[in-house]
Amino acid sequence: MTEYRIDDLARAADTTVRNVRGYQDRGLIPRPIRRGRIAIYTDTHLKRLKVINDLLKRGFTMTHIGEFLSGLQRGDDLVEVLGLKSLITEPIARTPTERVTTGKLLEFLGDPEPEILQQLRERGLIEPIVDEHAGNGTGPGAPTHYLINDTETLGAYRDLLAIGIPLAYILGLQRRLDADLEVAARTLVTAGRAAITEGRFDGWIPESDEESDWAASFIQQLRRTGRVTAHNSLNRALDRELTRQLDDYLTIARTRRDTEQPADQ
């Protein structure tokens, strides 16, 4: 490990001796090792000074840097350290849930194969609830209940099952739809990220209560707008596509009718 005297450390970190001492007094860098009257600094001090310099260039205040470094030393969550916890609100998705017995779930879904249940679990639609005291004494037994995390979606699946659409086909369709919606969500959130840093910089963190309030309001409004516009835009797109494909289907049907010869000829 490289060792530095204070002059050498300041030069390596592209700062001044005065700044090094000031950061040390603020507790932003550790105290040096003492060898008699000589203060010895190491690569640890140099790395910390480079972090401080980088944060200063990004516009952070000394107070904010101090809170940041102290939080990391305590092992705090990075979101909490950066003062972002108040900006993270409840998830956008608020779907009705229901706890049901395993038997009721299987009956509801037409007694699906285990791999279908696994796919529903992977999509977060259901969660098994295991009785820890059940089984053979070597571990938890099979799920006695399930938590349905989205009864509306599972109800829609059940309606399609009732008219003969296989659940495996429905889940395949859902995967394709989710992939398209991921693109839409990425487009919206990326646009919001660009808007929130307009005139600032990517990685900007609010430093005042006023800035934090504005950022929180912006994120909440982005969520609300995204939810409303996505819902309404999808409805309009469904109407347009249903009309287009119905016209196409009927055109094909008329063509087949006109070209086919009567059966008795």
N, C-alpha and C positions, 0 to 999 in steps of 0.2 A: 504494500500500500504506500502510495506516494505521500510524503510529508511536506508541509508548507509552513513557512513563517508568514506572518500576516501580510507583509508586502507582496510576497510571491502569490499568496492566495488571492488577494485583491486583483492582481494583474491577470491571473489565470481565469478569474471569473468576470473580467472586464468591468470591474467596479472600483471603488476607492476604499482605502483603509478606513476612512471615516464611516462609510456605509457598512462595512463589515462589523465594526464596533457597535454601530447603531442597531443593526439586526440582532447582534448578540445580546445587547441590553434589552431588546424587545422580546427575546426568547425565540426568535425565528430560526436561529441556528444554535447548535449545541456549544457549550463552553469548550475552549481548546484544552488539550492535554498540557499540563505544566511540567516542564523539566527545568527545575530551578527557577530562574527568572524568565525563561524563554517559553512562549506560547506556541504549541505545535498544533497545526490543523491538518486534516486528512482529506481524502477524496470524498468522504461523506459531507464535509463542510462545503466542498466545491460543488457537489451535485445540488445541495440545498440552495446555494447562492444562485446557481443557474436557473433553478425553478423560480426563485423569487424574481430574478430579472425578467424571466419570460412572462410571469403574471403581471408585473409592472408594465411591460410593453403592451399587454392586452387590456390595460386600463383598470386593473384592480387596485384598490387602495391598500395601504399597509394594514389597516384594521381587518379587511376582508382576507388578506393573505395570512394574517395571524390566526384567524378563525379556521381557515382552510387547513393550515399545517397542524394546528392543535387537534382538529378533528381527525385527521389522518393518523396522528400519533395515538389517539385513543382507539382507533379502529372503527370510527363511525362510518356509517354508510355514506358513500360518495354523494348521493343525492341530498342527504341531510347536510353534509359538509358544505356543499355549494349553496345551501339555502333554497333548494328547489322543492322541498317536501310539501310546502303549502301550495305549489303549482300542480301537484298531482291529485286529481279529483277522482271521484268514483268512476268505475268503468262505464263506457258509453252503453254497453249492452246491459239492459235490465230486463231479464226474461223471467216469467213465472216458473217456479220450481215445485216439485212434489216428491215426497218420499213414498215409495211403493214396495211391496214385497217382490221378491224375485219372480214368483209365480205370476203375479199380476202383470209385471213387465213383459214376461215371455208371452203371455196370452195376448197382451195389447199389441205386440209386434208380430204375432202369428208364429210363435215358437221358432225364432231365427237360429241359424247355425252359430256356434261359438265365435267364429271369425267375424261375423256381422256385429255381434255384441262388442267385440274388441274394437272394431272400426268406430262404433258409436262412442266408446270410451275415449279413443284417440282424438275424436273430434270434440270432446268435452261435453257431449250431450248427456251422458250418464256417468255416474260414479258408483262403484260397488261399495256397499256398507257391510263389513264383515264382522260377525260376532266372534270376538277374540276367545270366547270360552267354548265355542263349538269346535268340531273336528275330532281328531283322534288323540289329542293331548300333546302332539308334537308341534302344533302351530295353529293358526287360525283356519277355520273351515271355509266352505264355499260361501259366497255372499248370501245373506238372508234377505237383504233389502238393497234397493238401488235408489239413488237420488237422481231424479230427472232434472237436469239443469235448464232445460228449455222445453216446457210442456207444449208450447205453441208449435214449434218445429216438429216435435215428435208426433203431435196430433195431426199435422199436415201429412207426415209420412204415413200415418195410419190410414188417412183418407185415401191416399194413393194406393196403398195396399188393398183397400177394400174394393177397388175397381180393377184389381189384377196387375198392378205394376209391382214387380219384384223389389224388395228392399235393397238388394245388391245394386240394381240399376239406379235406384233413387240416390244411393250414397255416391255412386260414380258421377252422377249428374251434379250432386252437391259439391264434390271435389272440384269439378271444372268451374262451377259457378264461383266457388270460394277463390280460386286462382284469379279469375277476372276481377273480383271485388278487391283482392289484395292490391292489384294494380291501381284501381281507383282510389283506394285508401292511401297508397303511397304518393299518388299524384297530389291529393289534397293536403296531406301532412307536410310534404316537401314544400308545397307552395306556402303553407303557413309558416314553416321554418324560415323560408326566405323573407317573408313579410316581417317576422318578429325581429330579424336581425338587420332589416333595412336601415342604413345609416349608422349601423353599429359594426358588429363583426360576428362571424360564426363562432359560437362558444361563449357569447355574451351572457353574463349573469347579472340579474338585478342587484343593485347595491343599496337602494333606498326603499323605504316602505311604499313610496309612490310608484316606483318602477315595478316592485313586486306585485302591487295591486293591479297595475296595468297589464303585466304579463299574465297573471292569473285570469283576468277578465278576457284577455285575448284568447287564451287556450279554451276557456269555457265556451266562448262564442264560436270558436272554430269547431268544437265538438257539436254544438247545437246546430250550426249551419250545415255541417257535414251530414249529420243524421237526417235532417229535414230534406236537404237537397238530394241526398242519395235515395231516400225512400220515394220521393216524388218523381225524380228522374227515372228511376227503375220502373215505376208504374207507367210513365209515358212511353218508355222504351218498349215495355211489354205490349202496350196497346198497338204501337206502330208495327212491331214485329209479328204479332198475332194477325193483324190485318194483312200484312205483306205475305206471310206464309199461307194464310187461308186462301187468298187470291191465287197464289201459285198452285196450291193443292187442287182447287176447283178447276183451274185451267188445265192441269194434267188430267183430271177426271173427265172433263169435257172432250179433250183430245182423244183419250182412250175410248170413250163412248162412240165418238164419231168415226174412229178408224176400225173398230172391231166389227166383224160381220155378225149378224144374228145367228144364234145357235142352230136354227132350223134350215139355214141355207147351206 
